[in-house]
């Protein structure tokens, strides 16, 4: 492991990941429009490093993965209006699945 990867690993130990999975009564285009409408709000979330949007064609389920600097930033997001309105904005069918993970190792191919 290179020194660069070691320091990258050490920096990532406090990072948190939130995953959000849901089904929507909206069309794909409507879901994407809602996501794009909220982009500026996400750009201003303290400690949010990256957000990835996903869709599972087999189950017609959508999701996102949000990477946060630390637990405090994640918790602040969870109580924000942006997070509290996810179900309503995306017309979630049933209860969304929300999970939180600790980053235990981070590796980027460009780091090598």
Secondary structure, 3 states (H helix, E strand, C coil): CCHHHHHHHHHHCCCEEEEEEEEECCCHHHHHHHHHHCHHHHHCCCCEEEEEEEEECCCCEEEEEEEECCHHHHHHHHCCHHHHCHHHHCCEEEEEEEEEEECCCCCCHHHC
